[in-house]
Amino acid sequence: MSAPDSLRVVERTIPEPGPGQVRIRVEACGICHTDAATVMGAYPGLTLPLVLGHEELWLKRIAN
Ligand SMILES: [Zn+2]
């Protein structure tokens, strides 16, 4: 989300995992009611851009 009422898919740089972190591949994720309310402006004052979609459905560990 880069602006209110604007939700789109974008490519982002993937950082290398640090110590104690793993990289996962998210094959699919959902958008929940809170995400939808965020897009519609229910939570003013958020720092944008914002990555929504924390309802991951399928994860695969691909690196340490
Ligand atoms: Zn949620």
N, CA, C, O and the ligand as a Tripos MOL2 file, in Angstrom:
@<TRIPOS>MOLECULE
protein
  257   255    65     0     0
PROTEIN
NO_CHARGES

@<TRIPOS>ATOM
      1 N           0.8600   -1.1700    0.0000 N.3       1 MET1
      2 CA          0.0000    0.0000    0.0000 C.3       1 MET1
      3 C           0.9010    1.2260    0.0000 C.2       1 MET1
      4 O           1.7320    1.3840    0.8940 O.2       1 MET1
      5 N           0.7430    2.0940   -0.9940 N.am      2 SER2
      6 CA          1.5790    3.2920   -1.0670 C.3       2 SER2
      7 C           0.7860    4.5690   -0.8140 C.2       2 SER2
      8 O           1.3550    5.6450   -0.6250 O.2       2 SER2
      9 N          -0.5270    4.4320   -0.8140 N.am      3 ALA3
     10 CA         -1.4060    5.5690   -0.5420 C.3       3 ALA3
     11 C          -2.7750    5.0270   -0.1520 C.2       3 ALA3
     12 O          -3.1120    3.9010   -0.5170 O.2       3 ALA3
     13 N          -3.5760    5.8050    0.5850 N.am      4 PRO4
     14 CA         -4.9210    5.3470    0.9240 C.3       4 PRO4
     15 C          -5.7030    4.9750   -0.3370 C.2       4 PRO4
     16 O          -5.5920    5.6440   -1.3640 O.2       4 PRO4
     17 N          -6.4800    3.9200   -0.2510 N.am      5 ASP5
     18 CA         -7.2780    3.3970   -1.3700 C.3       5 ASP5
     19 C          -6.4300    2.9180   -2.5370 C.2       5 ASP5
     20 O          -6.9160    2.8320   -3.6650 O.2       5 ASP5
     21 N          -5.1560    2.6050   -2.2710 N.am      6 SER6
     22 CA         -4.2820    2.1330   -3.3380 C.3       6 SER6
     23 C          -3.5380    0.8900   -2.8650 C.2       6 SER6
     24 O          -2.5890    0.9890   -2.0870 O.2       6 SER6
     25 N          -3.9630   -0.2700   -3.3290 N.am      7 LEU7
     26 CA         -3.3290   -1.5390   -2.9960 C.3       7 LEU7
     27 C          -2.8760   -2.1870   -4.2910 C.2       7 LEU7
     28 O          -3.6770   -2.3860   -5.2030 O.2       7 LEU7
     29 N          -1.5810   -2.5190   -4.3760 N.am      8 ARG8
     30 CA         -1.0730   -3.1220   -5.6020 C.3       8 ARG8
     31 C           0.0850   -4.0570   -5.2870 C.2       8 ARG8
     32 O           0.6920   -3.9570   -4.2210 O.2       8 ARG8
     33 N           0.3870   -4.9430   -6.1880 N.am      9 VAL9
     34 CA          1.4990   -5.8680   -6.0530 C.3       9 VAL9
     35 C           2.7380   -5.2000   -6.6250 C.2       9 VAL9
     36 O           2.7010   -4.6720   -7.7360 O.2       9 VAL9
     37 N           3.8560   -5.2170   -5.8640 N.am     10 VAL10
     38 CA          5.1030   -4.6300   -6.3320 C.3      10 VAL10
     39 C           6.2520   -5.6050   -6.0600 C.2      10 VAL10
     40 O           6.1540   -6.4640   -5.1830 O.2      10 VAL10
     41 N           7.3370   -5.4610   -6.8190 N.am     11 GLU11
     42 CA          8.5630   -6.2240   -6.5830 C.3      11 GLU11
     43 C           9.4230   -5.4360   -5.6190 C.2      11 GLU11
     44 O           9.5750   -4.2250   -5.7810 O.2      11 GLU11
     45 N           9.9930   -6.0970   -4.6100 N.am     12 ARG12
     46 CA         10.8280   -5.4280   -3.6180 C.3      12 ARG12
     47 C          12.1710   -6.1340   -3.5300 C.2      12 ARG12
     48 O          12.2650   -7.3270   -3.8220 O.2      12 ARG12
     49 N          13.2130   -5.4100   -3.1290 N.am     13 THR13
     50 CA         14.5180   -6.0020   -2.8970 C.3      13 THR13
     51 C          14.4280   -6.9340   -1.6890 C.2      13 THR13
     52 O          13.8430   -6.5830   -0.6650 O.2      13 THR13
     53 N          15.0140   -8.1260   -1.8220 N.am     14 ILE14
     54 CA         14.9670   -9.1060   -0.7380 C.3      14 ILE14
     55 C          16.2850   -9.0540    0.0190 C.2      14 ILE14
     56 O          17.3240   -9.3800   -0.5550 O.2      14 ILE14
     57 N          16.2800   -8.6520    1.2970 N.am     15 PRO15
     58 CA         17.5250   -8.5810    2.0580 C.3      15 PRO15
     59 C          18.0290   -9.9740    2.4250 C.2      15 PRO15
     60 O          17.2430  -10.9120    2.5570 O.2      15 PRO15
     61 N          19.3550  -10.1030    2.5880 N.am     16 GLU16
     62 CA         19.9360  -11.3650    3.0430 C.3      16 GLU16
     63 C          19.5470  -11.5810    4.5040 C.2      16 GLU16
     64 O          19.5190  -10.6220    5.2750 O.2      16 GLU16
     65 N          19.2440  -12.8300    4.9030 N.am     17 PRO17
     66 CA         18.9180  -13.0950    6.2940 C.3      17 PRO17
     67 C          20.1300  -12.8380    7.1970 C.2      17 PRO17
     68 O          21.2600  -13.1590    6.8280 O.2      17 PRO17
     69 N          19.8980  -12.2740    8.3460 N.am     18 GLY18
     70 CA         20.9470  -12.0400    9.3270 C.3      18 GLY18
     71 C          21.0840  -13.2270   10.2600 C.2      18 GLY18
     72 O          20.3640  -14.2160   10.1200 O.2      18 GLY18
     73 N          22.0090  -13.1380   11.2200 N.am     19 PRO19
     74 CA         22.1760  -14.2260   12.1930 C.3      19 PRO19
     75 C          20.8560  -14.5150   12.9210 C.2      19 PRO19
     76 O          20.1830  -13.6010   13.3980 O.2      19 PRO19
     77 N          20.5050  -15.7830   12.9930 N.am     20 GLY20
     78 CA         19.2850  -16.1820   13.6830 C.3      20 GLY20
     79 C          18.0150  -15.9710   12.8800 C.2      20 GLY20
     80 O          16.9150  -16.1470   13.4040 O.2      20 GLY20
     81 N          18.1530  -15.5900   11.5940 N.am     21 GLN21
     82 CA         16.9890  -15.3730   10.7350 C.3      21 GLN21
     83 C          16.9740  -16.4140    9.6190 C.2      21 GLN21
     84 O          18.0150  -16.9870    9.3000 O.2      21 GLN21
     85 N          15.8370  -16.6600    9.0350 N.am     22 VAL22
     86 CA         15.7120  -17.5430    7.8720 C.3      22 VAL22
     87 C          14.9410  -16.8070    6.7940 C.2      22 VAL22
     88 O          14.1500  -15.9080    7.0810 O.2      22 VAL22
     89 N          15.1820  -17.1980    5.5510 N.am     23 ARG23
     90 CA         14.4050  -16.6490    4.4370 C.3      23 ARG23
     91 C          13.3200  -17.6640    4.0820 C.2      23 ARG23
     92 O          13.5850  -18.8630    4.0000 O.2      23 ARG23
     93 N          12.1510  -17.1950    3.8820 N.am     24 ILE24
     94 CA         11.0480  -18.0660    3.4880 C.3      24 ILE24
     95 C          10.4590  -17.5430    2.1820 C.2      24 ILE24
     96 O          10.5440  -16.3550    1.8730 O.2      24 ILE24
     97 N           9.8700  -18.4460    1.4370 N.am     25 ARG25
     98 CA          9.1430  -18.0540    0.2310 C.3      25 ARG25
     99 C           7.6550  -18.1620    0.5430 C.2      25 ARG25
    100 O           7.1750  -19.2220    0.9450 O.2      25 ARG25
    101 N           6.9420  -17.0820    0.3600 N.am     26 VAL26
    102 CA          5.4940  -17.0750    0.5680 C.3      26 VAL26
    103 C           4.8510  -17.3540   -0.7820 C.2      26 VAL26
    104 O           4.9460  -16.5450   -1.7050 O.2      26 VAL26
    105 N           4.2010  -18.4990   -0.8880 N.am     27 GLU27
    106 CA          3.5600  -18.8900   -2.1430 C.3      27 GLU27
    107 C           2.1960  -18.2250   -2.3010 C.2      27 GLU27
    108 O           1.7380  -17.9910   -3.4190 O.2      27 GLU27
    109 N           1.5530  -17.9230   -1.1760 N.am     28 ALA28
    110 CA          0.2400  -17.2880   -1.2340 C.3      28 ALA28
    111 C          -0.0530  -16.6480    0.1190 C.2      28 ALA28
    112 O           0.3980  -17.1380    1.1540 O.2      28 ALA28
    113 N          -0.7950  -15.5730    0.1060 N.am     29 CYS29
    114 CA         -1.2260  -14.9720    1.3630 C.3      29 CYS29
    115 C          -2.5780  -14.3120    1.1350 C.2      29 CYS29
    116 O          -2.9800  -14.0320    0.0060 O.2      29 CYS29
    117 N          -3.2530  -14.0800    2.2270 N.am     30 GLY30
    118 CA         -4.5640  -13.4680    2.1610 C.3      30 GLY30
    119 C          -4.5240  -12.0490    2.6800 C.2      30 GLY30
    120 O          -3.5450  -11.6260    3.2950 O.2      30 GLY30
    121 N          -5.5670  -11.3350    2.4350 N.am     31 ILE31
    122 CA         -5.7570   -9.9960    2.9690 C.3      31 ILE31
    123 C          -6.9120  -10.0930    3.9710 C.2      31 ILE31
    124 O          -8.0160  -10.4990    3.6050 O.2      31 ILE31
    125 N          -6.6660   -9.7270    5.2200 N.am     32 CYS32
    126 CA         -7.6970   -9.8530    6.2480 C.3      32 CYS32
    127 C          -8.5020   -8.5500    6.3770 C.2      32 CYS32
    128 O          -8.2320   -7.5630    5.6930 O.2      32 CYS32
    129 N          -9.4820   -8.5790    7.2620 N.am     33 HIS33
    130 CA        -10.3380   -7.4170    7.4790 C.3      33 HIS33
    131 C          -9.5150   -6.2020    7.9170 C.2      33 HIS33
    132 O          -9.7820   -5.0860    7.4720 O.2      33 HIS33
    133 N          -8.5240   -6.4060    8.7780 N.am     34 THR34
    134 CA         -7.6860   -5.2880    9.2300 C.3      34 THR34
    135 C          -6.9280   -4.6780    8.0550 C.2      34 THR34
    136 O          -6.8250   -3.4560    7.9480 O.2      34 THR34
    137 N          -6.3950   -5.5250    7.1710 N.am     35 ASP35
    138 CA         -5.7100   -5.0200    5.9810 C.3      35 ASP35
    139 C          -6.6720   -4.1940    5.1250 C.2      35 ASP35
    140 O          -6.3250   -3.1060    4.6650 O.2      35 ASP35
    141 N          -7.8750   -4.7170    4.9180 N.am     36 ALA36
    142 CA         -8.8650   -4.0020    4.1020 C.3      36 ALA36
    143 C          -9.2210   -2.6610    4.7420 C.2      36 ALA36
    144 O          -9.3470   -1.6560    4.0430 O.2      36 ALA36
    145 N          -9.3830   -2.6390    6.0690 N.am     37 ALA37
    146 CA         -9.7020   -1.3930    6.7620 C.3      37 ALA37
    147 C          -8.5500   -0.4040    6.6570 C.2      37 ALA37
    148 O          -8.7700    0.8040    6.5560 O.2      37 ALA37
    149 N          -7.3090   -0.9190    6.6790 N.am     38 THR38
    150 CA         -6.1320   -0.0550    6.5390 C.3      38 THR38
    151 C          -6.1460    0.6320    5.1800 C.2      38 THR38
    152 O          -5.9150    1.8380    5.0870 O.2      38 THR38
    153 N          -6.4150   -0.1350    4.1270 N.am     39 VAL39
    154 CA         -6.4700    0.4350    2.7780 C.3      39 VAL39
    155 C          -7.5570    1.4990    2.6830 C.2      39 VAL39
    156 O          -7.3960    2.5040    1.9910 O.2      39 VAL39
    157 N          -8.6550    1.2700    3.3780 N.am     40 MET40
    158 CA         -9.7710    2.2190    3.3140 C.3      40 MET40
    159 C          -9.5680    3.4220    4.2340 C.2      40 MET40
    160 O         -10.4520    4.2720    4.3320 O.2      40 MET40
    161 N          -8.4060    3.5100    4.9210 N.am     41 GLY41
    162 CA         -8.0910    4.6950    5.7030 C.3      41 GLY41
    163 C          -8.5420    4.6710    7.1520 C.2      41 GLY41
    164 O          -8.6440    5.7260    7.7780 O.2      41 GLY41
    165 N          -8.8160    3.4840    7.7080 N.am     42 ALA42
    166 CA         -9.2980    3.3860    9.0850 C.3      42 ALA42
    167 C          -8.2320    3.7240   10.1200 C.2      42 ALA42
    168 O          -8.5560    4.0110   11.2720 O.2      42 ALA42
    169 N          -6.9550    3.6940    9.7170 N.am     43 TYR43
    170 CA         -5.8580    3.9340   10.6550 C.3      43 TYR43
    171 C          -4.9810    5.0730   10.1330 C.2      43 TYR43
    172 O          -3.9010    4.8180    9.5980 O.2      43 TYR43
    173 N          -5.4230    6.3110   10.2770 N.am     44 PRO44
    174 CA         -4.6320    7.4370    9.7530 C.3      44 PRO44
    175 C          -3.3050    7.5720   10.4980 C.2      44 PRO44
    176 O          -3.1740    7.1640   11.6520 O.2      44 PRO44
    177 N          -2.3330    8.1520    9.8100 N.am     45 GLY45
    178 CA         -1.0350    8.3940   10.4270 C.3      45 GLY45
    179 C          -0.0340    7.2850   10.2350 C.2      45 GLY45
    180 O           1.0640    7.3600   10.7870 O.2      45 GLY45
    181 N          -0.3680    6.2370    9.4620 N.am     46 LEU46
    182 CA          0.5790    5.1590    9.2140 C.3      46 LEU46
    183 C           1.7020    5.6450    8.3030 C.2      46 LEU46
    184 O           1.4930    6.5130    7.4560 O.2      46 LEU46
    185 N           2.8890    5.0820    8.4850 N.am     47 THR47
    186 CA          4.0050    5.3970    7.6100 C.3      47 THR47
    187 C           3.9060    4.5380    6.3580 C.2      47 THR47
    188 O           3.8890    3.3100    6.4430 O.2      47 THR47
    189 N           3.8410    5.1770    5.2080 N.am     48 LEU48
    190 CA          3.7280    4.4790    3.9240 C.3      48 LEU48
    191 C           5.0420    4.5580    3.1560 C.2      48 LEU48
    192 O           5.7790    5.5300    3.3290 O.2      48 LEU48
    193 N           5.3680    3.5790    2.3150 N.am     49 PRO49
    194 CA          4.5660    2.4320    1.9280 C.3      49 PRO49
    195 C           4.5060    1.3910    3.0480 C.2      49 PRO49
    196 O           5.3500    1.3660    3.9430 O.2      49 PRO49
    197 N           3.4970    0.5420    2.9740 N.am     50 LEU50
    198 CA          3.2220   -0.4620    3.9860 C.3      50 LEU50
    199 C           2.9660   -1.7970    3.2930 C.2      50 LEU50
    200 O           2.2190   -1.8600    2.3170 O.2      50 LEU50
    201 N           3.5920   -2.8700    3.8040 N.am     51 VAL51
    202 CA          3.3700   -4.2070    3.2460 C.3      51 VAL51
    203 C           2.2470   -4.8720    4.0330 C.2      51 VAL51
    204 O           2.3610   -5.0800    5.2410 O.2      51 VAL51
    205 N           1.1780   -5.1980    3.3490 N.am     52 LEU52
    206 CA          0.0420   -5.8740    3.9780 C.3      52 LEU52
    207 C           0.0570   -7.3510    3.5860 C.2      52 LEU52
    208 O           0.8670   -7.7760    2.7630 O.2      52 LEU52
    209 N          -0.8330   -8.1120    4.1750 N.am     53 GLY53
    210 CA         -0.9620   -9.5180    3.7880 C.3      53 GLY53
    211 C          -0.1410  -10.4280    4.6670 C.2      53 GLY53
    212 O           0.7690  -11.0970    4.1780 O.2      53 GLY53
    213 N          -0.4340  -10.4710    5.9450 N.am     54 HIS54
    214 CA          0.3160  -11.3270    6.8630 C.3      54 HIS54
    215 C          -0.3300  -12.6900    7.0430 C.2      54 HIS54
    216 O           0.1220  -13.4730    7.8790 O.2      54 HIS54
    217 N          -1.3580  -12.9920    6.2920 N.am     55 GLU55
    218 CA         -2.0820  -14.2530    6.4360 C.3      55 GLU55
    219 C          -1.4880  -15.2730    5.4620 C.2      55 GLU55
    220 O          -2.1460  -15.7040    4.5160 O.2      55 GLU55
    221 N          -0.2140  -15.6550    5.7170 N.am     56 GLU56
    222 CA          0.4630  -16.5650    4.7990 C.3      56 GLU56
    223 C          -0.1840  -17.9410    4.8180 C.2      56 GLU56
    224 O          -0.5590  -18.4510    5.8740 O.2      56 GLU56
    225 N          -0.3070  -18.5280    3.6530 N.am     57 LEU57
    226 CA         -0.9490  -19.8230    3.5180 C.3      57 LEU57
    227 C           0.0390  -20.9390    3.2450 C.2      57 LEU57
    228 O          -0.1970  -22.0800    3.6410 O.2      57 LEU57
    229 N           1.1370  -20.6340    2.5770 N.am     58 TRP58
    230 CA          2.0740  -21.6520    2.1780 C.3      58 TRP58
    231 C           3.4690  -21.0710    2.2500 C.2      58 TRP58
    232 O           3.7940  -20.1370    1.5180 O.2      58 TRP58
    233 N           4.3040  -21.6180    3.1330 N.am     59 LEU59
    234 CA          5.6450  -21.0980    3.3450 C.3      59 LEU59
    235 C           6.6640  -22.1800    3.0220 C.2      59 LEU59
    236 O           6.4130  -23.3680    3.2220 O.2      59 LEU59
    237 N           7.8160  -21.7520    2.5190 N.am     60 LYS60
    238 CA          8.8890  -22.6880    2.2430 C.3      60 LYS60
    239 C          10.1960  -22.0290    2.6430 C.2      60 LYS60
    240 O          10.5270  -20.9490    2.1530 O.2      60 LYS60
    241 N          10.9530  -22.6850    3.5460 N.am     61 ARG61
    242 CA         12.2440  -22.1480    3.9590 C.3      61 ARG61
    243 C          13.2200  -22.3650    2.8160 C.2      61 ARG61
    244 O          13.3430  -23.4780    2.3050 O.2      61 ARG61
    245 N          13.9300  -21.2850    2.4030 N.am     62 ILE62
    246 CA         14.8330  -21.4260    1.2710 C.3      62 ILE62
    247 C          16.2690  -21.0610    1.5960 C.2      62 ILE62
    248 O          17.1440  -21.3000    0.7650 O.2      62 ILE62
    249 N          16.5620  -20.4880    2.7760 N.am     63 ALA63
    250 CA         17.9490  -20.1740    3.1400 C.3      63 ALA63
    251 C          18.0280  -19.9480    4.6350 C.2      63 ALA63
    252 O          17.0300  -19.6210    5.2770 O.2      63 ALA63
    253 N          19.2190  -20.1230    5.1870 N.am     64 ASN64
    254 CA         19.4450  -19.8060    6.6010 C.3      64 ASN64
    255 C          19.7590  -18.3460    6.7630 C.2      64 ASN64
    256 O          19.9810  -17.8820    7.8820 O.2      64 ASN64
    257 ZN         -5.0090   -9.8720    9.8620 Zn       65 ZN65
@<TRIPOS>BOND
     1     1     2 1
     2     2     3 1
     3     3     4 2
     4     3     5 am
     5     5     6 1
     6     6     7 1
     7     7     8 2
     8     7     9 am
     9     9    10 1
    10    10    11 1
    11    11    12 2
    12    11    13 am
    13    13    14 1
    14    14    15 1
    15    15    16 2
    16    15    17 am
    17    17    18 1
    18    18    19 1
    19    19    20 2
    20    19    21 am
    21    21    22 1
    22    22    23 1
    23    23    24 2
    24    23    25 am
    25    25    26 1
    26    26    27 1
    27    27    28 2
    28    27    29 am
    29    29    30 1
    30    30    31 1
    31    31    32 2
    32    31    33 am
    33    33    34 1
    34    34    35 1
    35    35    36 2
    36    35    37 am
    37    37    38 1
    38    38    39 1
    39    39    40 2
    40    39    41 am
    41    41    42 1
    42    42    43 1
    43    43    44 2
    44    43    45 am
    45    45    46 1
    46    46    47 1
    47    47    48 2
    48    47    49 am
    49    49    50 1
    50    50    51 1
    51    51    52 2
    52    51    53 am
    53    53    54 1
    54    54    55 1
    55    55    56 2
    56    55    57 am
    57    57    58 1
    58    58    59 1
    59    59    60 2
    60    59    61 am
    61    61    62 1
    62    62    63 1
    63    63    64 2
    64    63    65 am
    65    65    66 1
    66    66    67 1
    67    67    68 2
    68    67    69 am
    69    69    70 1
    70    70    71 1
    71    71    72 2
    72    71    73 am
    73    73    74 1
    74    74    75 1
    75    75    76 2
    76    75    77 am
    77    77    78 1
    78    78    79 1
    79    79    80 2
    80    79    81 am
    81    81    82 1
    82    82    83 1
    83    83    84 2
    84    83    85 am
    85    85    86 1
    86    86    87 1
    87    87    88 2
    88    87    89 am
    89    89    90 1
    90    90    91 1
    91    91    92 2
    92    91    93 am
    93    93    94 1
    94    94    95 1
    95    95    96 2
    96    95    97 am
    97    97    98 1
    98    98    99 1
    99    99   100 2
   100    99   101 am
   101   101   102 1
   102   102   103 1
   103   103   104 2
   104   103   105 am
   105   105   106 1
   106   106   107 1
   107   107   108 2
   108   107   109 am
   109   109   110 1
   110   110   111 1
   111   111   112 2
   112   111   113 am
   113   113   114 1
   114   114   115 1
   115   115   116 2
   116   115   117 am
   117   117   118 1
   118   118   119 1
   119   119   120 2
   120   119   121 am
   121   121   122 1
   122   122   123 1
   123   123   124 2
   124   123   125 am
   125   125   126 1
   126   126   127 1
   127   127   128 2
   128   127   129 am
   129   129   130 1
   130   130   131 1
   131   131   132 2
   132   131   133 am
   133   133   134 1
   134   134   135 1
   135   135   136 2
   136   135   137 am
   137   137   138 1
   138   138   139 1
   139   139   140 2
   140   139   141 am
   141   141   142 1
   142   142   143 1
   143   143   144 2
   144   143   145 am
   145   145   146 1
   146   146   147 1
   147   147   148 2
   148   147   149 am
   149   149   150 1
   150   150   151 1
   151   151   152 2
   152   151   153 am
   153   153   154 1
   154   154   155 1
   155   155   156 2
   156   155   157 am
   157   157   158 1
   158   158   159 1
   159   159   160 2
   160   159   161 am
   161   161   162 1
   162   162   163 1
   163   163   164 2
   164   163   165 am
   165   165   166 1
   166   166   167 1
   167   167   168 2
   168   167   169 am
   169   169   170 1
   170   170   171 1
   171   171   172 2
   172   171   173 am
   173   173   174 1
   174   174   175 1
   175   175   176 2
   176   175   177 am
   177   177   178 1
   178   178   179 1
   179   179   180 2
   180   179   181 am
   181   181   182 1
   182   182   183 1
   183   183   184 2
   184   183   185 am
   185   185   186 1
   186   186   187 1
   187   187   188 2
   188   187   189 am
   189   189   190 1
   190   190   191 1
   191   191   192 2
   192   191   193 am
   193   193   194 1
   194   194   195 1
   195   195   196 2
   196   195   197 am
   197   197   198 1
   198   198   199 1
   199   199   200 2
   200   199   201 am
   201   201   202 1
   202   202   203 1
   203   203   204 2
   204   203   205 am
   205   205   206 1
   206   206   207 1
   207   207   208 2
   208   207   209 am
   209   209   210 1
   210   210   211 1
   211   211   212 2
   212   211   213 am
   213   213   214 1
   214   214   215 1
   215   215   216 2
   216   215   217 am
   217   217   218 1
   218   218   219 1
   219   219   220 2
   220   219   221 am
   221   221   222 1
   222   222   223 1
   223   223   224 2
   224   223   225 am
   225   225   226 1
   226   226   227 1
   227   227   228 2
   228   227   229 am
   229   229   230 1
   230   230   231 1
   231   231   232 2
   232   231   233 am
   233   233   234 1
   234   234   235 1
   235   235   236 2
   236   235   237 am
   237   237   238 1
   238   238   239 1
   239   239   240 2
   240   239   241 am
   241   241   242 1
   242   242   243 1
   243   243   244 2
   244   243   245 am
   245   245   246 1
   246   246   247 1
   247   247   248 2
   248   247   249 am
   249   249   250 1
   250   250   251 1
   251   251   252 2
   252   251   253 am
   253   253   254 1
   254   254   255 1
   255   255   256 2
@<TRIPOS>SUBSTRUCTURE
     1 MET1         2 RESIDUE 1 A MET
     2 SER2         6 RESIDUE 1 A SER
     3 ALA3        10 RESIDUE 1 A ALA
     4 PRO4        14 RESIDUE 1 A PRO
     5 ASP5        18 RESIDUE 1 A ASP
     6 SER6        22 RESIDUE 1 A SER
     7 LEU7        26 RESIDUE 1 A LEU
     8 ARG8        30 RESIDUE 1 A ARG
     9 VAL9        34 RESIDUE 1 A VAL
    10 VAL10       38 RESIDUE 1 A VAL
    11 GLU11       42 RESIDUE 1 A GLU
    12 ARG12       46 RESIDUE 1 A ARG
    13 THR13       50 RESIDUE 1 A THR
    14 ILE14       54 RESIDUE 1 A ILE
    15 PRO15       58 RESIDUE 1 A PRO
    16 GLU16       62 RESIDUE 1 A GLU
    17 PRO17       66 RESIDUE 1 A PRO
    18 GLY18       70 RESIDUE 1 A GLY
    19 PRO19       74 RESIDUE 1 A PRO
    20 GLY20       78 RESIDUE 1 A GLY
    21 GLN21       82 RESIDUE 1 A GLN
    22 VAL22       86 RESIDUE 1 A VAL
    23 ARG23       90 RESIDUE 1 A ARG
    24 ILE24       94 RESIDUE 1 A ILE
    25 ARG25       98 RESIDUE 1 A ARG
    26 VAL26      102 RESIDUE 1 A VAL
    27 GLU27      106 RESIDUE 1 A GLU
    28 ALA28      110 RESIDUE 1 A ALA
    29 CYS29      114 RESIDUE 1 A CYS
    30 GLY30      118 RESIDUE 1 A GLY
    31 ILE31      122 RESIDUE 1 A ILE
    32 CYS32      126 RESIDUE 1 A CYS
    33 HIS33      130 RESIDUE 1 A HIS
    34 THR34      134 RESIDUE 1 A THR
    35 ASP35      138 RESIDUE 1 A ASP
    36 ALA36      142 RESIDUE 1 A ALA
    37 ALA37      146 RESIDUE 1 A ALA
    38 THR38      150 RESIDUE 1 A THR
    39 VAL39      154 RESIDUE 1 A VAL
    40 MET40      158 RESIDUE 1 A MET
    41 GLY41      162 RESIDUE 1 A GLY
    42 ALA42      166 RESIDUE 1 A ALA
    43 TYR43      170 RESIDUE 1 A TYR
    44 PRO44      174 RESIDUE 1 A PRO
    45 GLY45      178 RESIDUE 1 A GLY
    46 LEU46      182 RESIDUE 1 A LEU
    47 THR47      186 RESIDUE 1 A THR
    48 LEU48      190 RESIDUE 1 A LEU
    49 PRO49      194 RESIDUE 1 A PRO
    50 LEU50      198 RESIDUE 1 A LEU
    51 VAL51      202 RESIDUE 1 A VAL
    52 LEU52      206 RESIDUE 1 A LEU
    53 GLY53      210 RESIDUE 1 A GLY
    54 HIS54      214 RESIDUE 1 A HIS
    55 GLU55      218 RESIDUE 1 A GLU
    56 GLU56      222 RESIDUE 1 A GLU
    57 LEU57      226 RESIDUE 1 A LEU
    58 TRP58      230 RESIDUE 1 A TRP
    59 LEU59      234 RESIDUE 1 A LEU
    60 LYS60      238 RESIDUE 1 A LYS
    61 ARG61      242 RESIDUE 1 A ARG
    62 ILE62      246 RESIDUE 1 A ILE
    63 ALA63      250 RESIDUE 1 A ALA
    64 ASN64      254 RESIDUE 1 A ASN
    65 ZN65       257 GROUP 0 **** ****
